[in-house]
Amino acid sequence: MPAAGERSAARREATGRRLARFAALRGRAARPGEFWDVVAVTAADAEQALAYRQQLAEKLSRRELPLGVRYHVFVDPPGPKIGNGGSTLHVLRCLEDLYGDKWTSFIVLLIHSGGYSQRLPNASALGKIFTALPFGDPIYQMLELKLAMYIDFPSHMKPGILVTCSDDIELYSTGVTETIAFDKPGFTALAHPSDLTVGTTHGVFVLDPSSFSGRGGLEYTSCHHFLHKPDIETMRQCGAVCVRGNCSQPSSSGDHNDSEMDSECVYTDSIFYIDHSIAKQLLTFYKQMGTLCCEIDAYGDFLQALGPGATQDYTKNTSNVTTEESQLVEVRQKLYSLLKGTALNVIVLNNSKFYHIGTTQEYLFHFTSDSKLKFELDLLSVAFSISSDKAKTLDQSTSIIQSILEPGCFVGPGSVIEYSRIGPEVSVGKSSIISGSYINLKVDIPSNCFLSSLSVKINNQVKYVSMVFSVEDDLKKSVKLLSDIHSLQFFGVSFLECLDLWGVEVSDQLFSNESTRLGLWTARIFPACSTLSESVRLSLQMLNSVQHMSAFKLNGFKLLSVEEMLTYKDVEDMLKFRKQIYDEILLQR
């Protein structure tokens, strides 16, 4: 087996080739069979869908995407959350409504992007699929990267749907003559060798060890059954653990280290394909169900029903479910009956790596640390930005994306600045994220700071709000009772103490949406201001008061929660600010 460095170099070369193929297709019409017939992006609600459509329209007008393709944003039906499995079914319904029977002849890329990105809030307003990446001219976002990485697939795919998520990246290298083809009936999934701890948070394929060697670029095999986020003991009991190639090095520790040379591995999931006959069956099932009232997982609830070794046991296991609805077990059992006996074909990509960028920690690690991803995607320290030589020496581990850094400012190692303008007297600490902000005052922004500014429209007036947290704060955590909010933490300090410093009263009015979930996400603490720079100044003063335990009263301001900021967001104004930065960068080059 080639050494890890050689494997990574091969992935880098293959990735570069795919990016070049995609770049050649940007702004021109694809030939029939050369690209997707439909690219569908899902959205959680009407506001999110509008934001996605505006951004797609802008990309198309700037000729940043292949033309002549049907790009659609499909919004989940109103009511209870239906999960990415429910969204998949709903998209099939939308395609039939739009195209009649013709949809069954389409090659479709379906990108799930319907979450609120609470673990990476700089993607909350404009969507994870529009997360900016530190390379490209102009900047690539996650959408372009997905389209580039899958550029070889459509010409080797029979009509059907390829399902992917918006916050992961799969990089892989295959032999010169090897082709990834999605042309078999049933489901076909890509499989990546991963260490066992990775398997506990992913889907794991139980493969017949005699059916593949673990060597070479890619191998076609079939899956006996599929495990969803199994513990290590279950992986061993079910025979999912394999020995890599002929590698006999002992396992490495479970840090961010590269574990490609561990002797043991499991094969984990990423994207999967549904052929059109199964897609038609799933659509019929969805129509018969009427309204879905529970969250279905496209991975856990579709794939666990497949393969000769599948059993019904998983249908009653709700340990991985956020809210257990009464309908869930019944829906799973019906899906199991529908899909039982369907093949799960697996394409084992022996030299592949799966990267997840769904949390602030993953985002900082992959964009700034010396990660494999940085090498394989050729990520830049300064991408499509103006950074004067007089900006204090930028560390190689910073990541500056479509931003303007004025002479004299300082950005600490391991920090990411995107779509922002940083004034001459600004010092940013290490491992911080600054997004969509204009900072023109004399200020020291502490390390591990998360600052993201949004435009909002309230009573037809544009205002600006900046959220500020620690990159380690848990925005998903919530309590049910006001008496429990002392257990919430803001920048390492009890939230109750922070409210006291800001002069904010604890009452039912403190949280938006008469929320039963009281947490940092729903707390009305961020002042709406008439200018972007003022909103940044006030939010940084809030943070400063917490760090120095000194009062900074928020009386007299209209305060919004992050949840409300997203409801009132003014996408047009945010894109206008990005465009101003874009134009200025073009002018100064």
Disulfide bonds with the S-S distance in Angstrom:
none
